[in-house]
Amino acid sequence: MFSIIIPNFNRQNSVIKAIKSVLNQTFADFELIVVDDCSTDNSLKEISKIKDERIKVYQLEENSGAAAARNYGIKKSSGDFISFLDSDDTFEPDFLKISYETLSNSAKNTGFMWTGSNIYQGGKIDKQIWRPKREETPNLTFLKELKIGTGAGVTVKSEVFEKCGYFDERLPAAEDTEFFLRITKSYDYVYAPLYLINIYRDDNDRMSKNFKNIADAYNIFLPSYFSVIDRDNNLQGKFYYKMMWLNYNLADKKTGKYFYNKIPKDLRSFKIKIIKYLYEYLPLKNASYIHQKLSS
């Protein structure tokens, strides 16, 4: 029924815990696919010590990133449902059981789901779940607010990949964002209001600040949504502001200014004007640093 995919890269100290959390599920109809992305530590050696016929281990020929590892696992899978688990996180014992019940009792056009998360950091537990406000369509809902990734206890029907394709390996970042925006054009969603995945973060963990990669990714996939964005002032303000500062981070002032001019005038706040000024007149490194401080 389920194929659980764990991409792994140099996580010998945590991947075994992730694997055991899958093997300890109360719902037993699953296969576990571990895709190693050319680890240089002892990950594969440690994984090989676990003897269980439900585990299938593959290694990519070259280091290719999480999106490629997930795609490889999807293509090797045989389950009706595909669940993703990062190699440093764990499932609660009823994760598959609740996911099965939730998806089985959902509407036919439901393509995927997610659960709540227990986030462990700094000796504290933060329970989080995204409960989106529904808009006219699932795609518009996700355009207005998207707060999940594949690490948030996400399960996807295998038919979704057959119809909509896989994770876009061209993207150097934001592949989760692009994937969810793409599949919500065709499928609806549902979520289980239970905290069924454990996410472990070091105190040093933070959102990626590689703005160049994010900018390159958004320049690839977001233009296909401009026709939808242009019908909504708030979406224009949200995305054209983002495209503005991302392109400034590519040292592309012309494109940055172009997207600034696409922001509706009534949404060009004092902060946005200041940020535009910073990128126009300060060295990029300084402007980006001050921008991060203003946005934190």
ABEGO torsion letter per residue (X at the ends): XBBBBBBBBGAAAAAAAAAAAAAABABABBBBBBBBBGBABAAAAAAAABBBAABBBBBBABBAEAAAAAAAAAAABABABBBBBBAABBBBAAAAAAAAAAAAABBAABABBBBBBBBBBGGBBBBBBBBBBBBABAAAAAAABBABBAAAGBBBBAAAAAAAEBBBAABABGAAAAAAAAAAAABBBBBBABBABBBBBBAABBBBABAAAAAAAAAAAAAAAAAAAAABAAAAAAAAAAAAAAAAAAGBAAAAAAAAAABBAAABBAAAAAAAAAAAABBAAAAAAAAAAAAX
